[in-house]
Amino acid sequence: MLDLVTYIVEQLVDDKQAVNVTSAMDNETEVITIRVAENDVGKVIGKQGKIAMSIRTLAKAVGIKNGKRYSIEIAD
């Protein structure tokens, strides 16, 4: 899942070197945190949060397939 989120985010941003995707467990949910350069945050969130919602939807679909729960957070 981490590789999928990293790939998607790298395709969206200008500064691919600043992309940092980390994972941590919180109870039974894997929390994936996305950090990008300050000027690329808007590109990951998208207009009205549509890109962020799409990434979360993909994570939910993969989670259902794998029997896991994922939570996607975008760090400021």
Summary of the structure (lengths in Angstrom):
residues: 76
radius of gyration: 11.9
end to end distance: 21.3
largest distance: 35.0
contacts: 206
relative contact order: 0.23
helix: 55%
strand: 26%
